[in-house]
């Protein structure tokens, strides 16, 4: 039954995106939706119950939403509602990654995400000795589906992911938040360590918080540094 409801939520999401995609560039609409959702779930908004606002977050939100007319704006909450329903009906599912690979990237630039059964197999192999309070890291996280599969079996850990694609990093950030995971997602080049942006999720309370380089755990504790040796026994890296 939950899979059927998940399919219905996916179809609803797809239908709304199709309407927007006929009027605007689909890949841009999808990326803007991710950014707007992250802005909406900003930690200040949630913890203050919308009685306070973060000025930088508000400026970013309005710079995006002002590109659309009212009919298009009315569809963004419906997209978010469909996404939330998919997670409610099937926790740790990846509607965003499914839609992205089917309608946006279509395998371009090698962006074929790991099939869900493989993610499930990998998580079962790796999660058997993990209880709680550990670090679980995916250095090329895509939409975060491998980390989601791991969290299905061991959710009480700290999850970290980074990706060279800003869209992928934002998908993972939303997937973390909607499934109640704690951790950090960075938009960065894992090989060159070039850093662009990062978001901490559900740390020091519920919500998403953009973090500068100097406050990013993923950047400050890079794999090749001495700190990596100190945390080696506490961190599990997924591939």
C-alpha positions, 0 to 999 in steps of 0.5 A: 500500500505504501509503495502505491501511495509513493507512486501516486505522490511521484505522479503528482510531483511529476504532473506539477513539474510538467506544467512548470516545464512547459513554461520554464526550463525544466532543469532550472525549475527543478533546481529552483524548487530545491533552493526554495524548499531549503530556504523554507526549512531554514532553521530560523524559520522553524525554530522561531515558528516564522516569527523571525527571519534570516535576512540572507535567507529571505533575500535568496528566497525572493531572488528565486521566487520573483522570477515566476508568475503567480500561477507558477508560484502556486505550484511550488507548495504543491510540489513540496506537498507531494515530496513530503507525502512520498517520504511520509508514505515510504520513509527513506525513499528518493523521489527527487533522485528518481525524478532527476534521473528520469526527467532532468539528467537522463544519464548525462555526465554519467549521472546514473544513480545507484539502483535502489536494490544495490543501495539496500545491499550495501547498507545491509552489509555496512550497517550490521556493526553500526549502532548509533553516534557514528559518522557515515560518509558518502564522498559522492552522494548524488541524491543521498540514496545510499545514505538513506538506505543506511539510515533505514537500518541505523538512523541514529548516526551522523550522516555526511555527504558531498557532491560536485553537483549543486543540484545533487547536494541540494537533493541530499540536503532535502532528503536528510531533512525530510527523513529527520537525519542529522549531518551535513551536506557539502557542494564541493569537489571531493578530488580537488577539495574545491569548496562551494557551499554546505548545509548542516541539517538538524544540528542544534535543533531542527532545520537547515542552516547554510554554513561557511567554509570555516564552520563546515565539518566536511571541509575542516576535517578533510580525508587527507588531514591528520584529523582523519586518523583521529576519527578513522574508527568512528567514521564509516565511508560508503562508496 
